Amino acid sequence: MKLLHVGDLHLGKSLGDFDLTEDQEYLLNQLLEIVDTKSVDAVLIAGDVYDKAIPSEAATRMLDFFLSGLAKRNVYTYMISGNHDSDERLNYGSSLFETNHIFISTKYDGNLYKQTLKKGSEEADIYLLPFVKASQVRRFFPDEKIDSYDGAVRTIIDKANINTSRCNVLVAHQFVVGKSEEPELGGSESVGTLSVGLVEKIGYDCFDDFDYVALGHIHSPQQVGRKEVRYSGSPLKYSLSEVNNEKSVSLITVDAKNKVDVEMVPIKPMRNMRHIKGKIKDLLNKSNVTAPEDFIYATLTDEEIINDAMGIFQQIYPYTVKIDYDNSHTREIEQVDISKIAENRSFEDLISDFYRQMYSCEISDEEMDIMRTVAREAGVLHETN
C-alpha cells in the first residue's frame, strides 16, 4: 500500500505583505495530482495544517477543498493537529468526516488514537499523536514520572501496547532528534538549546516500535536517525532560511512483510523563492533579471541607502518580500554585542521597554501578569522572579 506523507501546510499563511492563497491552492491541486499518478491509498497530514489558531475563511475553504478531493478519490486521510493549530477548530466535524474515511486527532485523551488501514491482504495500524505537552500527558498518568516532552511521548507509546508483529505507522508533530545530530532547521521555528518553537527535544529511538514515523514541525525534509523516521518538511518555502530547500513530499510504500520504501516526490511551486545579492543597478540590469514572478529576498551591497528601494525593486520583481543591506555600515553594527543590553535588567524592565516601543504607552499590571505567566510556562522565567 502507498501512503503520502505531508505536513506543515500552514494554510492561510502570508509571506510579508503577500497573500499565499493562490500559491497554496496551486500546491493542493498538485498534491491531488500526485495522489492520482502515484495511486496513493492514504494521506498522512502531520500537523500545522493551518498557520494560525483562528484560520481565515480562505484557509478553511482550502482544507475543505483538499479533504473533499481525497474523499472523492476514496483515499483515506489521517490528520493531526500541530502547535499552530486550534484543537477545536481542526477537530470540527471529525465524527462526520470518518464516514468519508477522514480521521482526525487533535487532542490527546489518554489513549493513542489508532485506525487500521486495509488493502487486500495487507494491513497497517495507523496511530495519530497530535502535538502534546508534558503537562497534558501527566494528568492522565499521575503515577508516572513525566518531567519532559520526551518522557511524555515515551509514556504515551508505552501505554499504547503496540503490537510489533504488525505494520505500525505513527503520525506525530514534535521536535524529534537523532542520537548525535540535530535536524536541519528551516522555517519559522525559533531555535533554542532544548527546543524549536518551544517544543522540547524527543529522541527518535522512542519510536522503535513503528515501521514508519511521519513527522511534522521542522520545515526542511529529512530523516531523523533512520530513514523510516522522517520530517516531510513544508511543501512550500515560507521563510528565507528555506530558500535553498528542495521541496518534496514523502511517498511511503509498505508491503505485506512490513518492508518500507521511501520515495521523495518533488514539488514545483507556482512561484519559487530566491535570495539575490549585489548592487541594485546590477541586480535590476535587464540582462540579469530572471523569473520576475518569483518571491524575492534582496540583499543590497550598495554603501548608500537607496531611497524607495522596495518600490524600485517591485517594478521589476513585483513579489519582492524584503530588502536588507550588507555593507561596511551593517557589518560594523553586527559587531555590537546585543547581549549586553539585557545585563542587570529585570524581566519586567525588558518587557516594559518592549511594550513602550511597540505601543507608545505603559504596560498595565494585568498585562504584565499575563507576560510573567507565559514566560514561566515557556521556561524562561522562574517562579522566584
Secondary structure, 3 states (H helix, E strand, C coil): CEEEEECCCCECCEECCEECHHHHHHHHHHHHHHHHHCCCCEEEEECCCECCCCCCHHHHHHHHHHHHHHHHCCCEEEEECCCCCCHHHHHCCHHHHHHHCEEEECCCCCCCEEEEEEECCEEEEEEEECCCCHHHHHCCCCCCCCCCHHHHHHHHHHHHCCCCCCCEEEEEECEEECCCCCCCCCCCCCECCCEECCEEEEEHHHHCCCCEEEEECCCCCEECCCCCEEECCCCCCCCHHHCCCCCEEEEEEECCCCCEEEEEEECCCCCCEEEEEECHHHHCCHHHCCCCCCEEEEEECCCCCCCCHHHHHHHHCCCEEEEEECCHHHHHHHCCCHHHHHCCCCHHHHHHHHHHHHHCCCCCHHHHHHHHHHHHHCCCCCCCC
